[in-house]
Amino acid sequence: MTNDSVICSGSNATFTARAVNGGGNPQFIWQLNGVDAGVTGSTYSDTSFHNKDIITCIMTTNASCVLKDTVPSSNGIQISVKQTNTASVNVTPSATGICQGTPVHFVANPANGGSSPFYQWKLNGNNVDTGVVYNNSSLNDGDSVWVEMTSSETCIKNSPSSSPHIKISVSPAVVAGALNATKKVICENSLAHLTLSGNSSSDIHWESSTDSVNFADLNVAATSYTSGQLSQNTYYRVRVGSGNCSKTTDPFKIIVIPAPVAAFSYTADGQTATFINTSTGDSSYFWDFDDTKNSALENPVHRYDTAGTYHVCLTVTNSSNCNFTLCQNVTVFHDGVEDIHEEKWNVYPVPFTNTLFISTLVPQSAIENIQMFDILGRKVLTISNSELINKPAEINVSSLSPGIYYLRISSERGNLVKPLIKQ
């Protein structure tokens, strides 16, 4: 018998005796671990050997001229039984639902493949590639991908082994299109008007961001979009399509130029108004005095032909041609005469808080009314003649907010306007 043998569990092993001086018809008795196995003949086969079993063979010769008092026994062969494993393989795809043209990576995951398994990749039953990884960027809807693995182990069953089939769902490719705007550069507090063109899907989602990184959904699904008033640079993009095949346009930046801020106050002396421009960020001015006349001066003085309230508008423009318009009512009065002159009136304290004192040398009967207006020309207080009986008259102004006010005193001979400040 030959040297020690290695077999796989469950496999058939056959041992053959080679007689030396056995004569023409030697007899053999096989032993398993020193016990007769009940097998005679020159071979011994079985499928149920165990690890470290020892096989020996005893021969009885019929040859002449041999020592009859000895019974030849073979060398013992110890069997090494290796466990038989089952080969299997699975596939991990990077995706199973994709957009047309998207690359998919398939990775084989073997079990009991040995140190050097062989992989045969199949696409719809056709051999396409070998190796542990298979890549494909031209898959079609309904394609089936799997791999067959041949193990390199010695004691293995189910080799070659086939993985489950991977079905691929492919959706048509989406074209996101591109964004454009009527104006890429706008003034502060203006609106941006954008349009999407060249998109292949009507599934549209507008998004905006002020940092080009964190975008928020605007809940707009049309191909055009009009923003609200913008105060800073803003980025827009559109996500077209949904699921596996959504695509996003490149971000489109709307540049916002800071706008000037118009502000003005005025004082009235009879029918003449002196305007004080307190605008910021401006470089040019346009005044509309609401009497068909205008001015481009920074601080104009304008005389009205008749007394009354006029809606005066100031438009300021900066070097970027951004403008801002502010309108407010301006009241002028008939030019006064001696009886209404300012020196005949004492209004205090200046500035005032919650109480205003008024005393005058003008006869009570000559006074028509006394009214107070805020800086926007809105009437906030009316003082009756009867309140002027006391010298001085004490007027409760606690309900007024701090700011600039104008006291208009009207008489049958003219009007007087006094600017006042409440703290």
Secondary structure, DSSP 8 states (H G I E B T S, - for coil): --S-EEEETTS-EEEE---SS--SS-EEEEEETTEEEEEESSEEEES---TT-EEEEEEE---SSS-TT---B---EEEEEE--EE-EEEEEES-SEEETT--EEEEEEEES--SS-EEEEEETTEEEEESSEEEES---TT-EEEEEEE---SSEES-SEE---EE-EEE------EEEES-SEEETTB--EEEEES-S-S-EEEEEESSSSS-EE----SSEEE---B-S-EEEEEEES-GGG-EE---EEEEEE---B--EEEEEETTEEEEEE--BS-SEEEEE-SSS-EE--SS-EEE-SS-EEEEEEEEEE-TTS-EEEEEEEEEE-----GGG-GGGEEEESSSBSSEEEEEESS-GGGEEEEEEEETTS-EEEEE-GGGGSSSSEEEE-TTS-SEEEEEEEEETTEEEEEEEEE-
